[in-house]
Amino acid sequence: MRRAVVTGASSGIGRATAALFREHGWEVLGVARRADRLAELAAETGAETVVADVTVAEDVERVREAVEALGGADVLVCNAGGAIGLDSVETSSPDDWRQMFEVNVIGTQRMIAALLPALRASTTDGGTASIVGVTSIAGHRAYEGGGGYNATKFAQRAVLEVLRLELSGEPIRVIEVAPGMVHTEEFSLNRFGGDKERADAVYDNVAAPLVAGDIAEVIVHAAELPPHVDLDSITVKPVAQAAPHKVARGELKAKA
């Protein structure tokens, strides 16, 4: 039985990904900080869950132990992360940057280091394991106000690129999924400290921004491709978004 471990599984892309893996017949271990949200995920999908914070070494060790007790893992989806603020480099808070680095970069490294032995073990009978890192187009293109978030996502992307080199010769795929504008219940709300009006304005009058399920489809598709196929880096944006800083608002129409 194939098993996927998904971090940040309590909401948004992580929850949608865990649910879709279950729909496709996978065993799933959902990892997140909020026990109540994980309980809902378990009740609705049958996923196994473990309450853990990827920035805490002891919590990550508990995830490793849970994976071992369940019988291993074939896929790790490093999705836990987030953005804080949209301030300039000059005015932004170093504490906000530190928090983003802890979850987006160091949290990714902790999870990979903890679960690589289990992923390797899943390949012993000729299989292929997969590590999926959910980065962002903010890790490919800088934009004003993105200083700290850009820095962490560029760094997370670099971690995945280095890992791919380090695992060369092993049957382990390293896949980067870099979403653009995704309208989830919490991403922008968290970024703007709970300011719902400011969060909603991000998506105001944008024709069909992506939703969490769109990214889940990409992640599960990449994990289910034939073992010799590795989608190294996948950028996913809504048609209305040409770049992080350039979004068309209003109806999309062909030029006359």
C-alpha positions in Angstrom: 0.0 0.0 0.0 1.4 3.4 -1.0 1.6 6.1 1.7 2.0 9.9 1.4 3.0 12.1 4.3 1.6 15.6 3.9 2.6 18.6 6.1 0.4 21.6 6.6 -2.5 19.2 6.2 -5.0 21.1 8.3 -6.1 23.5 5.6 -5.6 24.9 2.1 -3.3 23.1 -0.3 -2.2 20.5 2.3 -5.7 19.5 3.2 -6.8 19.3 -0.4 -3.7 17.2 -1.2 -4.2 14.8 1.6 -7.9 14.3 0.6 -7.0 13.8 -3.0 -4.4 11.2 -2.2 -7.0 9.3 -0.2 -9.5 9.5 -3.1 -6.8 7.9 -5.3 -6.5 5.0 -2.8 -3.3 6.1 -1.0 -2.7 5.8 2.7 -2.1 9.3 4.1 -0.4 10.7 7.2 -1.5 14.3 7.6 0.8 16.5 9.7 -0.2 19.9 11.1 -0.3 21.9 14.4 -4.1 22.1 14.8 -5.5 18.9 16.4 -9.2 19.9 15.7 -8.6 20.4 12.0 -6.7 17.1 11.7 -9.5 15.3 13.5 -11.9 16.7 10.8 -9.5 15.5 8.1 -9.3 12.0 9.6 -13.1 11.8 10.0 -13.8 12.9 6.5 -11.1 11.0 4.6 -9.8 8.2 6.8 -6.3 9.7 6.9 -4.0 9.0 9.7 -2.8 12.1 11.5 -0.2 13.4 13.8 -0.2 16.8 15.6 3.2 18.3 15.0 5.0 21.6 14.2 7.7 21.2 11.6 9.8 23.9 13.2 10.2 21.8 16.4 12.7 19.0 16.3 10.9 16.9 18.9 7.7 17.1 16.9 9.4 16.1 13.7 10.9 13.1 15.5 7.4 12.1 16.5 6.4 12.2 12.8 9.3 10.0 11.9 8.2 7.5 14.6 4.6 7.6 13.4 5.8 6.8 9.8 7.9 3.9 11.1 5.0 2.5 13.1 2.6 2.7 10.1 5.1 0.9 7.9 6.9 3.6 6.0 6.2 6.2 3.3 6.6 6.5 -0.5 5.9 10.3 -0.8 6.7 13.3 1.3 4.9 16.5 0.5 6.6 19.5 2.3 3.7 21.9 2.1 3.8 23.6 5.6 4.7 27.2 5.2 3.4 30.7 4.8 4.0 34.4 4.3 4.0 37.3 6.8 3.5 40.9 5.8 4.1 42.8 2.6 6.5 45.4 4.0 9.7 46.7 2.3 13.1 45.4 3.2 13.7 48.6 5.1 10.6 48.5 7.2 9.9 44.7 7.7 10.4 42.9 10.9 13.4 40.6 11.3 11.2 38.5 13.6 8.8 37.9 10.8 11.6 36.9 8.5 13.0 34.5 11.1 9.6 32.9 11.5 9.2 32.4 7.7 12.7 30.9 7.5 11.9 28.5 10.3 8.8 27.1 8.7 9.5 27.5 4.9 13.2 26.5 4.9 14.3 24.8 8.1 11.0 23.0 8.5 11.4 21.5 5.0 15.0 20.4 5.8 13.9 18.8 9.1 11.1 16.8 7.4 13.4 15.6 4.6 16.2 14.6 6.9 13.8 12.7 9.2 11.9 10.8 6.5 14.7 10.1 3.9 15.5 6.7 5.5 11.8 5.6 5.2 11.6 6.9 1.6 14.8 5.0 0.7 13.4 1.8 2.3 10.2 2.1 0.1 12.4 1.7 -3.0 14.0 -1.6 -2.1 11.6 -3.7 -4.2 12.1 -1.6 -7.3 9.9 1.3 -6.4 10.5 5.1 -6.7 9.9 7.5 -3.8 9.0 11.2 -4.2 9.8 14.3 -2.3 7.5 17.2 -3.2 8.3 20.7 -2.1 5.5 23.3 -2.4 7.4 26.5 -3.0 5.9 29.5 -4.8 6.5 31.7 -7.9 7.9 34.0 -5.2 10.8 31.7 -5.2 11.4 32.3 -8.9 10.7 36.0 -9.3 11.2 38.8 -6.7 8.6 41.6 -6.2 8.3 44.7 -4.2 7.1 44.0 -0.6 8.1 40.3 -0.9 11.6 40.6 0.6 11.3 38.1 3.4 8.9 35.7 1.7 10.9 35.9 -1.6 14.1 35.1 0.3 12.6 32.1 2.1 11.0 30.6 -1.1 14.2 31.2 -3.1 16.0 29.4 -0.3 13.5 26.5 -0.2 13.8 26.1 -4.0 17.6 26.0 -3.6 17.3 23.3 -0.9 15.3 21.1 -3.4 17.8 21.7 -6.2 20.7 20.7 -4.0 18.8 17.7 -2.7 18.2 16.5 -6.3 21.9 16.6 -6.9 22.7 14.9 -3.7 20.2 12.1 -4.4 21.5 11.5 -8.0 21.7 7.8 -8.6 19.0 6.9 -6.1 15.4 6.1 -7.2 14.0 9.2 -5.4 12.3 12.0 -7.3 12.6 15.6 -6.1 9.7 17.7 -7.3 9.1 21.4 -6.9 5.6 22.7 -7.2 5.6 26.5 -7.4 2.0 27.9 -7.2 1.1 31.4 -8.2 -2.1 33.1 -6.9 -4.2 30.5 -5.0 -7.3 31.6 -3.2 -7.4 29.6 0.0 -9.1 30.4 3.3 -6.0 31.4 5.2 -2.9 32.3 3.2 -3.5 36.0 2.6 -5.5 36.3 5.9 -2.4 35.0 7.8 -0.1 37.2 5.7 -2.0 40.3 6.7 -2.4 39.5 10.3 -6.1 38.6 10.1 -7.1 41.7 8.1 -9.9 40.2 6.1 -10.5 43.3 4.0 -6.9 43.5 2.9 -6.7 39.7 2.3 -9.9 39.7 0.2 -8.5 42.6 -1.9 -5.8 40.4 -3.2 -8.3 38.3 -5.2 -10.8 41.1 -5.9 -12.1 41.0 -9.5 -9.5 38.4 -10.5 -11.0 36.0 -13.1 -10.7 32.5 -11.6 -7.7 32.5 -9.3 -6.4 29.0 -8.5 -7.9 27.0 -5.6 -6.3 24.5 -3.3 -7.7 21.6 -5.3 -5.9 22.8 -8.5 -2.5 22.4 -6.7 -3.5 19.1 -5.2 -4.2 17.8 -8.7 -0.7 18.7 -9.8 1.0 17.2 -6.7 -0.9 13.9 -6.9 -0.4 13.7 -10.7 3.4 14.2 -10.3 3.6 11.5 -7.6 1.6 9.0 -9.7 3.6 9.4 -13.0 5.6 6.4 -14.1 8.7 5.8 -11.9 11.2 7.1 -14.5 9.4 10.4 -15.0 10.5 13.3 -12.7 8.7 16.7 -13.0 11.6 18.7 -11.5 9.9 22.0 -11.3 6.3 22.9 -12.0 5.0 26.5 -12.1 1.3 26.8 -11.8 -0.5 30.1 -12.2 -4.0 31.2 -13.1 -4.3 32.5 -16.6 -5.0 36.0 -15.1 -1.6 36.1 -13.5 1.3 36.9 -15.8 3.8 37.3 -13.0 3.8 37.7 -9.2 3.3 41.5 -9.6 1.1 41.5 -12.7 -2.4 40.3 -12.4 -5.3 41.1 -14.8 -8.5 42.1 -13.1 -11.8 41.9 -14.7 -13.0 39.7 -17.6 -10.3 38.0 -19.7 -10.9 38.9 -23.4 -9.0 38.4 -26.6 -7.8 41.5 -28.2 -9.7 42.6 -31.3 
